[in-house]
Amino acid sequence: MVDVVQIENALDRINGDIFQELCNHFLYLKLNPNTITPIGSVIGKEKSRKGIPDSYFTGADSKLIFAEYTSRERLKKSQSFYNKLKSDIENCFDTSKTGLEKEEIDKVILCFTARIKPVEKKNLEELCKKHNPKCILDLKGIRDLAFAVLDYPILGTYVGIKVGTGQIQEPSEFIANYEKNKISTPLSNVFLGREKEIEDGLNHLETNDLLLVHGSPGTGKSKFAIELAKRYSDKNEFCFLCIGNKGIPIWEDLKTIVRTDKKYVLLVDDANRLAKNFQWILSLFEDRASNTLKVVVTVRDYALPQVKSIAANFNFSSIEIGAFSNDEIKKIIQSDDFKINEPSYEDRILKIAQGM
């Protein structure tokens, strides 16, 4: 089992260019921003260049976030991490370098592969407030970044460490793996319709920690469950992870990656195929406070009794995903995403949807 010390050792030795990519990926997952612009990265290459800041992000609330990254390799001769971090803050608020007023910067994030003393942390926060009293300084040291690799196993690729068996995945990784099966319906397309079901699903998750999403094959259960889990996690600041199926025990992954001090939404697709692993996932509820873990499960109707039997000791609710009506299908295909208005095409699509 990978431990935090192993990850810290790898971070301490990491190449500066790769560290920058790791931090960009981490903050993209952590912040879920509207945009990310890595000024300090060369397009299409794992190579850094001079940029102030190294990256900037804009959130859904239009707030502007600057990020600076410091690995041991990036320190100048005899330069301490503390002095480098001070320099990073000064650069972020240097209007001649950024072209922005200090008041326009809402948050500064400093990621670095070291530990700093409490007094140094206090001094850095005071320096940030000196430039902009309303700006928030967020310091991510080497231990924070090591835990980030455990939280987001995909980050392990940057430090050459495989976290777990790869069955606990970021949604983007889960979708990519799902779509490797060429006969599977794509999950990366735009989500359309089902707003009533989404509203019902969100209400169910407010009152129950376990939700079973069931229906016939091909009705879009997986796509719906991903959208529902994403909306709930975004709204409530939960971490959203997906469970893949490799047919091997997942218990060690759950103990390593799913922390009791964080809130999670876990998507379990085709739960009846996970056998013992599904039972282990449900056992996480036993050691957690209510409303800190939500599990969204998809299951085909024929296997619903089996899944209900496994979940019998837990409070759960269920929601059925039925086939789209003809009117719903027409609304979707006539939307701006498809713009199909030719009657003959519409009729053919409706017949295909009906299995004809």
C-alpha positions in Angstrom: 0.0 0.0 0.0 1.3 3.4 -1.0 1.9 5.8 2.0 2.2 9.5 2.3 6.0 9.3 3.0 6.6 7.5 -0.3 4.7 10.2 -2.2 6.6 13.0 -0.3 9.9 11.5 -1.3 8.9 11.4 -4.9 7.7 15.0 -4.8 11.0 16.1 -3.2 12.8 14.7 -6.3 10.3 15.8 -8.9 11.4 17.6 -12.1 10.2 21.2 -12.0 8.4 21.0 -15.4 6.5 17.9 -14.4 5.7 19.5 -11.0 4.1 22.4 -12.8 1.9 20.0 -14.8 1.0 18.0 -11.6 -0.1 21.3 -9.9 -2.1 22.4 -12.8 -3.9 19.1 -12.9 -4.4 19.1 -9.2 -5.9 22.6 -9.0 -8.1 21.9 -12.0 -9.6 18.9 -10.2 -9.7 20.7 -6.9 -11.1 24.1 -8.0 -13.3 22.9 -10.9 -12.8 26.3 -12.6 -14.4 27.8 -15.6 -11.0 28.3 -17.2 -7.4 27.5 -16.6 -4.5 29.3 -18.3 -1.0 27.9 -17.7 1.1 30.9 -18.7 4.2 29.2 -17.4 3.8 26.1 -19.6 4.8 25.5 -23.2 1.8 24.5 -25.3 1.8 20.8 -26.1 5.0 20.0 -24.1 5.9 19.1 -20.5 8.1 22.1 -20.4 7.9 25.3 -18.4 8.7 28.9 -19.4 8.8 32.2 -17.6 5.3 33.4 -16.7 3.7 35.5 -13.9 1.8 33.8 -12.5 2.6 30.2 -13.5 -1.1 29.7 -14.0 -4.4 31.5 -13.4 -7.9 30.3 -13.0 -11.3 31.9 -13.2 -14.1 30.4 -11.1 -17.9 30.1 -11.7 -18.2 33.3 -9.7 -15.7 35.0 -12.0 -13.1 35.3 -9.2 -9.5 35.4 -10.4 -7.0 33.0 -8.9 -3.2 33.2 -9.4 -1.0 30.1 -8.8 2.7 29.8 -8.4 4.7 26.5 -8.2 8.0 25.9 -6.5 9.9 22.6 -6.5 13.4 22.1 -5.1 14.8 22.1 -8.6 13.5 25.6 -9.2 15.2 27.2 -6.3 18.2 29.5 -7.1 21.5 28.7 -5.5 21.3 29.2 -1.7 17.7 30.3 -2.0 15.3 29.1 0.7 11.7 28.0 -0.1 10.5 30.8 2.2 12.3 33.5 0.2 11.1 32.0 -3.0 7.5 32.1 -1.8 7.9 35.7 -0.7 9.2 36.5 -4.2 6.2 34.7 -5.8 3.8 36.8 -3.8 5.6 40.0 -4.7 5.5 39.0 -8.4 1.8 38.2 -8.3 1.0 41.8 -7.2 3.5 43.5 -9.4 1.2 45.4 -11.8 4.1 46.0 -14.2 4.4 42.3 -14.7 0.7 41.2 -14.6 -1.0 44.3 -16.1 -3.7 44.0 -13.5 -4.5 46.1 -10.4 -3.8 44.4 -7.1 -7.5 44.5 -6.2 -8.4 42.4 -9.1 -6.7 39.3 -7.7 -9.0 37.3 -5.4 -6.8 34.5 -4.4 -3.1 33.4 -4.6 -2.2 29.7 -4.3 1.4 28.7 -3.7 2.3 25.0 -4.3 5.7 23.9 -3.0 7.6 20.8 -2.2 8.7 21.7 1.4 7.4 22.6 4.8 7.5 26.0 6.3 7.4 27.2 9.9 4.3 28.8 11.5 5.9 32.2 11.7 6.8 32.0 8.0 3.2 31.1 7.1 2.0 34.1 9.2 4.5 36.4 7.5 3.5 35.3 4.0 -0.2 35.8 4.8 0.6 39.3 6.1 2.5 40.1 2.9 -0.4 39.1 0.8 -2.8 41.2 2.9 -0.5 44.1 2.6 -0.9 44.1 -1.2 -4.7 43.3 -1.1 -6.5 43.0 2.2 -9.3 41.0 0.6 -7.1 38.5 -1.2 -6.9 34.9 0.2 -3.5 33.1 0.4 -3.7 29.3 0.1 -0.5 27.5 0.8 -0.1 23.9 -0.4 3.0 22.3 1.0 4.5 18.9 0.3 2.3 17.1 2.8 -0.9 18.7 1.3 0.3 17.7 -2.2 1.0 14.1 -1.1 -2.5 13.8 0.2 -3.7 15.3 -3.1 -2.1 12.3 -4.9 -4.1 10.0 -2.6 -7.3 12.0 -3.2 -6.8 12.0 -6.9 -5.0 8.8 -7.9 -4.5 10.0 -11.5 -1.9 12.4 -10.2 0.3 9.5 -9.2 1.4 9.3 -12.9 3.4 12.5 -12.5 5.5 11.0 -9.7 5.7 7.5 -11.0 3.5 6.1 -8.2 0.4 3.9 -8.8 -2.1 4.5 -6.1 -4.3 1.4 -5.5 -5.6 -0.9 -8.2 -6.9 1.9 -10.4 -10.6 1.1 -9.7 -11.3 4.4 -7.9 -11.2 7.0 -10.7 -11.7 10.6 -11.5 -14.9 11.1 -13.6 -12.9 12.0 -16.7 -10.8 8.8 -16.3 -13.9 6.7 -15.7 -15.5 8.1 -18.9 -12.4 7.5 -21.0 -12.2 3.9 -19.8 -15.9 3.4 -20.4 -15.7 4.7 -24.0 -12.8 2.3 -24.9 -15.6 -0.2 -25.4 -16.7 0.9 -28.9 -20.2 -0.5 -28.6 -20.9 1.4 -25.4 -23.0 4.6 -25.6 -20.7 7.6 -25.2 -20.7 9.3 -21.8 -18.7 12.4 -22.9 -21.5 14.0 -24.9 -23.8 16.8 -23.8 -26.4 15.9 -21.1 -29.9 16.8 -22.3 -33.3 16.3 -20.8 -34.1 14.5 -17.6 -34.4 17.7 -15.5 -37.3 16.3 -13.5 -35.4 13.2 -12.7 -32.3 15.3 -11.8 -34.4 17.3 -9.4 -35.9 14.2 -7.9 -32.4 12.6 -7.6 -31.0 15.7 -5.8 -33.9 15.6 -3.4 -33.3 11.9 -2.7 -29.6 12.6 -1.9 -30.6 15.3 0.6 -32.4 12.8 2.7 -30.6 9.5 1.9 -26.9 8.6 1.5 -27.6 5.8 -0.9 -29.5 6.1 -4.2 -30.3 3.3 -6.6 -30.7 4.4 -10.2 -32.4 1.6 -12.1 -34.0 1.0 -15.5 -33.9 -1.1 -18.7 -30.7 -1.4 -20.7 -29.9 1.6 -22.9 -32.1 4.2 -21.1 -29.0 6.3 -20.1 -28.6 5.3 -16.4 -24.8 5.8 -16.4 -25.0 9.2 -18.1 -27.8 10.4 -15.8 -25.9 9.1 -12.7 -22.7 11.0 -13.7 -24.6 14.2 -14.2 -26.5 13.8 -10.9 -23.4 13.1 -8.9 -21.6 16.0 -10.5 -24.3 18.5 -9.8 -24.7 17.3 -6.2 -20.9 17.4 -5.6 -20.6 20.9 -7.1 -23.5 22.2 -5.1 -22.4 20.7 -1.8 -18.6 20.8 -2.2 -18.2 17.0 -2.2 -15.4 15.2 -3.9 -16.8 13.1 -6.9 -15.2 9.8 -7.6 -16.2 6.8 -9.8 -15.8 3.1 -9.1 -14.4 1.1 -12.0 -14.6 -2.7 -12.3 -11.4 -4.7 -12.7 -12.7 -7.8 -11.0 -10.2 -7.5 -8.1 -10.6 -6.6 -4.4 -11.1 -2.8 -3.8 -10.8 -2.7 0.0 -7.2 -1.4 0.2 -8.1 1.3 -2.4 -11.0 2.4 -0.2 -8.9 2.6 2.9 -6.1 4.5 1.2 -8.1 7.0 -1.0 -11.5 7.6 0.7 -10.6 9.7 3.8 -13.0 10.1 6.7 -12.2 13.8 7.0 -13.5 14.6 3.5 -17.0 14.4 1.9 -17.5 12.2 -1.2 -20.0 11.2 -3.8 -19.1 7.8 -5.2 -20.6 6.5 -8.4 -21.0 2.8 -8.6 -21.9 1.7 -12.1 -23.6 -1.7 -12.7 -23.3 -2.5 -9.0 -24.5 -6.1 -9.4 -21.3 -6.8 -11.4 -19.0 -5.7 -8.5 -20.1 -8.5 -6.2 -18.0 -8.3 -2.9 -16.6 -4.9 -3.8 -20.1 -3.3 -3.7 -20.5 -4.7 -0.1 -17.1 -3.2 0.9 -18.2 0.2 -0.6 -21.4 0.2 1.5 -19.4 -0.7 4.6 -17.8 2.7 4.4 -21.1 4.1 5.8 -20.4 2.3 9.1 -17.5 4.5 10.1 -18.8 7.8 8.8 -21.1 10.6 10.0 -24.4 11.0 8.1 -24.3 13.2 5.0 -20.5 12.9 4.5 -20.7 10.1 1.9 -23.2 9.7 -0.9 -23.3 6.6 -3.1 -25.1 6.7 -6.4 -25.6 3.3 -7.9 -26.8 2.2 -11.3 -28.4 -1.2 -11.9 -30.5 -2.8 -14.6 -34.0 -3.7 -13.6 -33.4 -7.5 -13.7 -30.6 -7.1 -11.1 -32.4 -4.6 -8.9 -33.7 -7.2 -6.3 -30.1 -8.5 -5.9 -28.7 -5.0 -5.3 -31.6 -4.2 -2.9 -30.8 -7.3 -1.0 -27.1 -6.3 -0.6 -28.2 -2.8 0.5 -30.9 -4.1 2.9 -29.1 -2.9 6.0 -28.8 0.7 4.8 -31.4 3.4 4.2 -31.7 4.0 0.5 -34.1 5.5 -2.1 -34.4 4.6 -5.7 -35.3 6.4 -9.0 -36.3 4.8 -12.3 -34.9 6.0 -15.6 -37.4 5.2 -18.3 -37.1 5.5 -22.0 -37.6 9.0 -23.5 -41.0 9.7 -24.9 -41.3 10.7 -28.6 -41.8 14.4 -27.6 -38.7 14.3 -25.4 -36.6 12.8 -28.2 -37.9 15.5 -30.7 -37.0 18.2 -28.3 -33.5 16.9 -27.9 -32.7 16.4 -31.6 -34.2 19.8 -32.5 -32.0 21.5 -29.9 -29.0 23.7 -30.8 -26.8 20.7 -30.1 -28.2 18.7 -33.0 -30.5 21.0 -35.1 -32.3 18.0 -36.7 -35.6 19.3 -38.1 -36.0 17.2 -41.2 -39.2 15.2 -40.7 -37.9 12.1 -42.4 -34.8 12.1 -40.2 -36.9 12.6 -37.1 -39.2 9.7 -37.9 -36.2 7.4 -38.5 -34.6 8.4 -35.2 -37.8 7.8 -33.3 -38.1 4.3 -34.9 -34.6 3.4 -33.9 -35.2 4.6 -30.4 -38.2 2.3 -30.3 -36.1 -0.6 -31.5 -37.6 -0.8 -34.9 
